[in-house]
């Protein structure tokens, strides 16, 4: 069973990969994150994943598209609900890619974060899966101490870890709360 796993960053993927492998699922990591700002952050997250994936024997597909302008256009009319738009952008591209490349399933690491809405992610993933003919593997990777474990493992492996979700708006919110 070949499963395409949308991956937001290496630290978030660590626990997700372990959980999937424990269930007998070998994920193929898919990097597509046009929301990440600034570009240096985008590169740091991408490059960390590119170094980590081969170290654990995981195939990685990088959809190189620093699409900040398109992301901002998509969310600018509804900043307060930007996360839903962001989920859609990334899961839509993952489902589309999975269908075009004959994957059996697809999923996302996004449900590892306590800041994300796993119910909405699973609903959206399932809806897009039906649309593209590739089933979505529903998950809530943060359960069973998944998020806490991802923090521990990423520190143990020395992975670069960011302190905000990724978009310019979440970066600003993080900076405001850090003061």
BAFI-3210 file (N, C-alpha, C; in Angstrom, 3 decimals, decimal comma, padded with zeros to 6 digits):
// residues 179
n [1|2|3|4|5|6|7|8|9|10|11|12|13|14|15|16|17|18|19|20|21|22|23|24|25|26|27|28|29|30|31|32|33|34|35|36|37|38|39|40|41|42|43|44|45|46|47|48|49|50|51|52|53|54|55|56|57|58|59|60|61|62|63|64|65|66|67|68|69|70|71|72|73|74|75|76|77|78|79|80|81|82|83|84|85|86|87|88|89|90|91|92|93|94|95|96|97|98|99|100|101|102|103|104|105|106|107|108|109|110|111|112|113|114|115|116|117|118|119|120|121|122|123|124|125|126|127|128|129|130|131|132|133|134|135|136|137|138|139|140|141|142|143|144|145|146|147|148|149|150|151|152|153|154|155|156|157|158|159|160|161|162|163|164|165|166|167|168|169|170|171|172|173|174|175|176|177|178|179]
n.u [000,849|000,889|001,460|001,030|002,352|001,620|003,932|004,719|007,014|010,226|010,513|007,797|007,091|008,435|007,269|004,879|005,709|006,828|004,506|002,955|004,651|004,669|002,166|002,485|002,650|004,371|005,301|005,508|007,116|005,849|006,628|005,131|004,497|003,453|002,838|004,748|006,713|009,400|011,214|013,692|013,021|011,340|013,239|014,930|013,246|012,549|015,109|015,978|014,172|014,902|017,421|016,836|015,005|016,398|018,115|016,549|015,659|013,463|011,450|011,307|009,425|009,742|007,851|008,564|007,731|007,585|005,139|004,194|002,866|000,521|-000,585|-001,065|-002,907|-005,005|-005,827|-006,176|-008,656|-009,984|-008,655|-008,985|-009,897|-007,903|-006,453|-008,072|-008,193|-005,510|-005,096|-006,660|-005,353|-002,887|-003,639|-005,224|-003,331|-001,750|-003,561|-004,195|-001,664|-001,213|-003,246|-002,517|-000,167|-000,704|-000,973|-002,038|-003,207|-003,484|-002,205|-001,620|000,817|-000,092|-001,973|-000,579|-000,010|-000,926|-002,127|-003,625|-006,696|-007,838|-010,239|-011,390|-009,289|-009,372|-011,969|-011,796|-009,641|-010,793|-012,932|-011,555|-010,130|-012,182|-012,944|-010,671|-010,269|-008,567|-008,182|-008,266|-006,241|-007,431|-006,396|-005,103|-002,490|-001,372|-002,415|-001,886|000,401|001,777|002,574|004,186|006,120|007,193|008,489|010,488|011,908|012,730|014,479|016,345|017,378|018,503|017,164|016,281|013,959|011,105|009,330|006,771|003,753|004,000|003,044|003,023|001,249|000,916|003,504|003,705|001,775|003,013|005,334|004,150|003,029|005,271|006,406]
n.v [-001,179|001,972|005,063|008,481|011,063|014,174|016,509|018,793|019,600|018,340|017,874|017,615|015,390|013,192|011,670|010,970|009,358|007,217|006,229|005,458|003,533|001,636|000,644|-000,756|000,709|002,282|005,421|007,819|010,746|013,989|017,096|020,105|023,275|026,137|028,198|029,029|031,465|033,646|033,310|032,204|030,693|028,826|027,487|026,455|024,647|022,905|021,977|020,701|018,571|017,332|016,392|014,707|012,683|010,729|009,750|008,157|006,332|007,007|007,719|010,798|013,357|016,393|019,091|021,730|024,852|027,915|029,492|031,995|034,394|033,463|032,008|034,082|035,617|033,798|033,695|036,296|037,598|036,616|036,522|035,701|033,115|031,761|029,392|027,211|027,632|027,298|024,604|023,461|024,230|022,862|020,152|019,724|019,855|017,672|015,496|015,658|015,157|012,580|011,137|011,465|010,027|007,459|006,614|004,672|005,660|008,743|011,128|013,427|015,235|017,287|016,939|016,427|018,651|020,588|022,943|022,726|021,760|018,690|017,388|018,968|018,775|016,004|015,756|017,439|016,212|013,712|014,490|015,671|013,442|011,770|013,303|013,125|010,423|009,011|007,500|009,089|008,844|008,994|010,720|011,476|012,427|013,552|012,339|009,801|010,837|011,865|014,438|015,396|013,396|013,883|016,294|015,480|013,545|015,034|016,810|015,003|013,998|016,263|018,051|020,920|023,062|025,002|027,831|028,585|028,229|028,707|030,548|034,057|035,376|033,725|033,838|036,525|036,577|034,860|036,296|038,510|037,397|036,566|038,707]
n.w [000,000|-001,088|000,286|000,120|001,917|002,913|004,011|006,413|007,749|008,838|011,735|012,590|011,158|012,226|014,427|013,170|011,028|012,428|013,709|011,466|010,292|012,340|011,980|009,699|007,390|004,875|004,395|001,711|001,579|000,945|-000,019|000,028|000,485|000,185|001,839|003,659|005,257|006,063|002,895|003,602|005,802|004,607|003,008|005,038|006,391|004,290|003,488|005,823|005,938|003,557|004,202|006,328|005,422|003,658|005,597|007,200|005,445|003,823|001,066|-000,682|-002,123|-003,613|-004,139|-005,577|-004,989|-004,221|-003,323|-002,246|-002,997|-004,310|-002,195|-000,322|-001,789|-001,836|000,833|001,734|001,687|003,835|006,445|009,115|008,892|007,663|008,069|007,352|004,594|004,019|004,756|002,770|000,350|000,536|000,975|-001,268|-003,386|-002,659|-002,824|-005,545|-006,705|-005,677|-006,979|-009,685|-009,708|-009,035|-006,277|-003,472|-001,161|000,701|003,080|005,858|007,760|009,256|011,304|013,614|015,073|017,906|017,348|015,099|013,435|013,666|013,006|010,987|009,119|008,523|007,477|005,222|003,869|003,301|001,667|-000,536|-001,300|-002,256|-004,444|-006,082|-006,289|-004,612|-001,633|001,574|004,398|007,429|010,370|013,628|014,568|016,816|019,013|021,526|022,706|020,516|019,560|021,673|021,620|019,091|019,536|021,348|019,815|017,554|018,764|019,758|017,349|016,380|014,674|012,792|014,198|013,976|015,420|014,852|012,904|010,089|008,102|007,175|008,790|011,042|011,952|012,703|014,761|016,590|017,212|018,438|020,755|022,050|023,206]
ca.u [000,000|001,727|000,770|001,685|002,145|001,976|004,819|004,924|008,417|010,822|010,169|006,422|006,953|009,132|006,322|003,908|006,350|006,899|003,169|002,565|005,473|004,188|000,946|002,842|002,512|005,607|004,908|006,367|006,945|005,553|006,857|004,424|004,139|003,603|002,437|005,831|007,319|009,980|011,816|014,766|012,345|010,922|014,433|015,412|012,352|012,708|016,438|016,015|013,449|015,700|018,522|016,276|014,333|017,293|018,733|015,659|015,251|012,136|011,399|010,810|009,093|009,711|007,094|009,219|006,854|007,455|003,964|003,704|001,889|-000,745|-001,117|-001,610|-004,129|-006,062|-006,295|-006,268|-010,037|-010,561|-007,477|-009,368|-010,133|-006,829|-005,965|-008,889|-007,735|-004,172|-005,279|-007,199|-004,312|-001,877|-004,243|-005,650|-002,166|-001,327|-004,534|-004,008|-000,416|-001,418|-004,062|-001,732|000,968|-001,234|-000,829|-003,212|-003,736|-002,702|-002,443|-000,851|001,405|-000,659|-002,758|000,305|000,063|-002,057|-002,693|-004,424|-008,003|-007,808|-011,551|-011,481|-008,304|-009,865|-013,127|-011,299|-008,866|-011,730|-013,662|-010,641|-009,837|-013,299|-012,885|-009,552|-010,237|-007,497|-008,671|-007,489|-006,034|-007,703|-005,468|-004,888|-001,164|-000,979|-002,873|-000,864|001,592|002,490|003,225|005,268|007,160|007,851|009,412|011,627|012,688|013,396|015,620|017,318|017,996|019,108|016,460|015,855|012,544|010,586|008,449|005,469|003,169|004,664|002,650|003,378|000,300|001,252|004,784|003,396|001,106|004,018|006,185|003,363|002,844|006,583|006,831]
ca.v [000,000|003,161|006,204|009,774|011,814|015,587|016,755|020,228|019,779|017,117|017,603|017,127|014,092|012,130|010,815|010,471|008,263|006,077|005,670|004,766|002,327|000,660|000,065|-001,444|001,637|002,989|006,644|008,583|012,127|014,946|018,472|021,167|024,220|027,487|029,147|029,337|032,793|034,120|032,293|031,527|029,680|027,798|026,697|025,744|023,505|021,977|021,366|019,775|017,373|016,672|015,687|013,701|011,582|009,620|009,214|007,133|005,470|007,367|008,415|012,167|014,087|017,823|019,926|023,023|025,944|028,921|030,183|032,932|035,332|032,751|031,715|035,322|035,947|032,851|033,897|037,709|038,034|036,015|036,250|034,992|031,701|031,400|028,021|026,337|027,813|026,720|023,148|023,105|024,398|021,808|018,832|019,653|019,511|016,317|014,570|015,712|014,450|011,161|010,568|011,448|009,110|006,148|006,229|003,993|006,491|009,919|011,627|014,633|015,381|018,462|016,619|016,270|019,924|020,961|024,188|022,413|021,148|017,388|017,047|019,669|018,166|014,694|015,986|017,984|015,167|012,707|015,128|015,777|012,072|011,329|014,080|012,667|008,967|008,471|007,594|009,808|008,090|009,922|010,563|012,523|011,980|014,094|011,420|008,876|011,665|012,033|015,745|015,404|012,497|014,553|017,269|014,747|012,916|016,036|017,304|013,908|013,914|017,551|018,641|022,318|023,163|026,362|028,127|029,053|027,346|028,880|031,698|035,388|035,755|032,979|034,377|037,776|036,242|034,274|037,396|039,347|036,708|036,351|039,967]
ca.w [000,000|-001,185|000,883|-000,020|003,146|002,891|005,140|006,632|008,151|009,380|013,130|012,716|010,508|012,950|015,136|012,188|010,299|013,360|013,894|010,242|010,147|013,328|011,410|008,465|006,265|004,544|003,698|000,805|002,015|-000,123|000,418|-000,698|001,539|-000,347|002,870|004,593|005,119|004,813|002,040|004,340|006,633|003,659|002,666|006,226|006,621|003,161|003,521|006,957|005,501|002,519|004,865|007,235|004,715|003,311|006,810|007,747|004,355|003,333|-000,216|-000,574|-003,349|-003,321|-005,097|-005,363|-005,388|-003,179|-003,833|-001,244|-003,574|-004,516|-000,862|000,244|-002,541|-001,439|002,209|002,109|001,868|005,036|007,279|010,336|008,575|006,740|008,273|006,511|003,213|003,952|004,724|001,458|-000,670|000,644|000,769|-002,670|-004,209|-002,308|-003,415|-007,001|-007,006|-005,367|-008,055|-010,934|-009,598|-008,658|-004,880|-002,946|-000,088|001,052|004,434|006,155|009,096|009,914|012,502|014,782|015,787|018,765|016,819|013,911|013,663|013,006|012,459|009,697|008,218|008,085|006,608|003,962|003,208|002,791|000,562|-001,682|-001,719|-003,112|-005,682|-006,909|-006,372|-003,767|-000,255|002,583|005,624|008,522|011,488|014,612|014,977|018,120|020,062|022,040|022,941|019,250|019,476|022,660|021,105|017,955|020,126|021,894|018,744|016,713|019,553|019,781|016,023|016,046|013,535|012,896|014,553|013,975|016,554|014,368|011,900|008,798|007,285|007,656|009,837|012,261|012,423|013,388|016,017|017,490|017,653|019,336|022,031|022,660|023,847]
c.u [000,892|000,927|001,603|001,336|002,597|002,770|005,095|006,368|008,929|010,433|008,745|006,266|007,501|008,157|005,288|004,467|006,427|005,542|002,721|003,357|005,063|002,916|001,214|002,708|003,831|005,242|005,979|006,092|006,774|005,653|006,117|003,867|004,328|003,256|003,612|006,529|008,283|010,647|012,938|014,180|011,887|012,101|014,927|014,555|012,507|014,036|016,599|015,316|014,262|016,894|017,993|015,730|015,295|017,958|017,876|015,108|013,855|012,252|010,764|010,576|008,975|008,989|007,559|008,344|006,741|006,359|003,367|002,649|000,526|-001,396|-001,769|-002,883|-005,295|-006,633|-006,593|-007,688|-010,669|-009,426|-007,839|-009,598|-009,067|-006,382|-006,763|-008,484|-006,373|-004,243|-005,695|-006,121|-003,351|-002,464|-004,734|-004,481|-001,690|-002,267|-004,373|-002,772|-000,578|-002,209|-003,263|-000,608|000,581|-000,917|-002,133|-003,959|-002,945|-003,100|-001,609|-000,308|000,732|-001,416|-001,887|000,270|-001,155|-002,740|-003,604|-005,716|-008,053|-009,148|-011,704|-010,507|-008,812|-011,077|-012,685|-010,515|-009,753|-012,482|-012,781|-010,246|-010,921|-013,232|-011,805|-009,434|-009,080|-007,960|-007,694|-007,414|-006,247|-006,766|-005,605|-003,567|-000,742|-001,459|-001,733|000,467|002,425|003,227|004,409|006,437|007,903|008,844|010,681|012,523|013,402|014,580|016,735|018,078|018,657|018,469|016,118|014,360|012,146|009,679|007,125|005,028|003,849|004,294|003,038|002,481|000,593|002,590|004,548|002,711|002,089|004,914|005,441|003,193|004,167|007,057|006,389]
c.v [001,238|004,382|007,464|010,605|013,256|015,865|018,239|020,526|018,472|016,867|017,072|015,731|012,931|011,157|010,217|009,259|007,026|005,419|004,896|003,476|001,245|-000,038|-000,652|-000,591|002,367|004,244|007,140|010,041|013,048|016,356|019,421|022,116|025,664|028,584|029,676|030,650|033,020|032,974|031,537|030,437|028,514|026,880|025,884|024,502|022,456|021,243|020,393|018,472|016,605|015,919|014,524|012,480|010,456|008,978|008,125|006,222|005,742|008,128|009,787|012,746|015,549|018,531|021,342|024,133|026,911|029,867|031,180|033,890|034,673|032,420|032,962|035,753|035,061|033,158|035,354|038,197|037,522|035,570|035,428|033,502|031,158|029,945|027,032|026,416|027,149|025,188|022,724|023,166|023,214|020,414|018,654|019,219|018,091|015,282|014,510|014,921|012,944|010,470|010,435|010,425|007,763|005,684|005,591|004,853|007,785|010,376|012,891|014,587|016,490|018,144|016,340|017,517|020,173|022,248|023,948|021,709|019,797|016,970|017,685|019,085|016,843|014,824|016,456|016,941|014,106|013,241|015,213|014,398|011,513|012,011|013,540|011,150|008,324|008,608|008,334|008,942|009,036|009,655|011,723|012,138|012,500|013,225|010,481|009,604|011,884|013,356|015,821|014,552|013,149|015,602|016,582|014,191|013,937|016,651|016,253|013,811|015,210|018,231|020,101|022,337|024,633|026,588|028,758|028,174|027,500|030,139|033,018|035,810|035,012|033,442|035,657|037,513|035,686|035,377|038,283|038,703|036,485|037,582|040,048]
c.w [000,000|-000,751|000,735|001,206|002,974|004,168|005,258|007,031|008,739|010,837|013,323|012,122|011,331|013,612|014,174|011,449|011,183|013,526|012,656|010,061|011,142|012,845|010,084|007,220|006,067|003,757|002,727|001,147|000,813|000,437|-000,509|000,348|001,069|000,663|003,692|004,236|006,276|004,035|002,752|005,241|005,774|003,339|003,861|006,488|005,532|003,253|004,685|006,590|004,456|003,111|005,711|006,491|004,325|004,535|007,449|006,650|003,828|002,016|000,000|-001,959|-002,953|-004,457|-004,831|-005,903|-004,222|-003,627|-002,869|-001,800|-003,752|-003,179|-000,269|-000,469|-002,093|-000,064|002,557|002,329|003,150|005,975|008,517|010,119|007,625|006,876|007,425|005,055|003,029|003,907|003,318|000,373|-000,652|000,435|-000,663|-003,554|-003,922|-002,923|-004,927|-007,401|-006,775|-006,472|-009,344|-010,918|-008,976|-007,237|-004,418|-001,923|-000,031|002,444|004,642|007,572|009,889|011,199|013,733|015,659|016,666|018,297|015,607|014,313|012,941|012,408|011,086|008,679|007,662|007,171|005,234|003,177|002,582|001,578|-000,695|-002,207|-002,623|-004,473|-006,620|-007,000|-005,618|-002,322|000,663|003,829|006,800|009,695|012,462|015,279|016,344|019,282|020,434|022,226|021,680|019,138|020,435|022,183|019,935|018,450|020,630|020,794|017,875|017,450|019,573|018,458|015,587|014,848|013,807|013,162|014,665|015,162|016,123|013,216|010,534|008,047|007,957|008,819|011,145|012,825|013,219|014,737|017,040|018,053|018,655|020,709|022,761|023,428|025,276]
res [x|x|x|x|x|x|x|x|x|x|x|x|x|x|x|x|x|x|x|x|x|x|x|x|x|x|x|x|x|x|x|x|x|x|x|x|x|x|x|x|x|x|x|x|x|x|x|x|x|x|x|x|x|x|x|x|x|x|x|x|x|x|x|x|x|x|x|x|x|x|x|x|x|x|x|x|x|x|x|x|x|x|x|x|x|x|x|x|x|x|x|x|x|x|x|x|x|x|x|x|x|x|x|x|x|x|x|x|x|x|x|x|x|x|x|x|x|x|x|x|x|x|x|x|x|x|x|x|x|x|x|x|x|x|x|x|x|x|x|x|x|x|x|x|x|x|x|x|x|x|x|x|x|x|x|x|x|x|x|x|x|x|x|x|x|x|x|x|x|x|x|x|x|x|x|x|x|x|x]
***
